[in-house]
Amino acid sequence: MRWFVAPILIVMLAGGAQAESLTTRAEGGDPVAQFELGTMYDLGDGKPQNARTAFKWYQQAAEAGLPDAEFNVAVMLDSGRGTAQNLAAAAVWYARSAARGNHRAQYNLGLLYAAGEGVPRNADLATFWYRQAAATVPVAERRLAALRAGDRKGSTSAAVLAVPRDRIVTGSAPIEFVWTASAQPELVHFLVEIRALDETGSREVYSEFTDGSAIAAPLREIPGNYAWRVFTLARMAARYTASDWAHFTVVQ
């Protein structure tokens, strides 16, 4: 059973004027106001309860990089509340929130990898995300104890890049990078490589090792074209597999 209780920001209403101001701020692109407005529609507190409208506002706040909104979007996609159920999309949003340190998102992402729902079944990635979540989600420790890696077979396979991919990235740093990976025949690390592209060629602007499937890269907000890929590296041998490159554009 996944954690379907989204974190809720308490909204204190002074009356209709404040609610109207909140709507104005949300429509003007304020992600905190969008999240608060989504919460009001979600709970039916100050607005008529409407899960679809709540999802719309949560999604706008999530696109701006608000971790709690990212988690709420994932929860609604996971459960099919307010939108069509889509476990693959839910996994991406859990990962984006998890990369920013949301422990409930980390736990739910671990559950998806353990079950192979929306992502490939991968006990190693489930273990990684359970361990990240265990700081504040005690049940994650019990999940770790019950998890079994299973048989390892086959060849090391490349990661599949999810976001950002072939689209414009807006908002403030850090930028979230998410990929999925099938179960590997041995323990692996992932190396994320990000390069800036211009008329003179390319240059590396960021690289990072992780055992997980998402990172939040603290890139400076320099508009331009970028490419990124993920290496799957065997921990105990000189073997690796590289993903295809994916491209994205940063705009102010």
Buried (B, 14 or more C-beta within 10 A) or exposed (E): EBBEEBBBBEBEEEEEEEBEEBBEBBEEEBBBBBBBBBBBBBBEEBBEEBBEBBBBBBBBBBBBBBBBBBBBBBBBBBBEBBBEEBBEBBBBBBBBBBBBEBBBBBBBBBBBBBEBBBBBBBBBBBBBBBBBBBEEBEEBEEBBEEBEEEEEEEEBBBBBBBBBBEEEBBBEBBBBBBBBBBBBBEEBBBBBBBBBBEEEEEEEBBEBEBBBBBBBBEBEEEEEEBBBBBBBBBEEEEBBBBBEEBBBBBEE
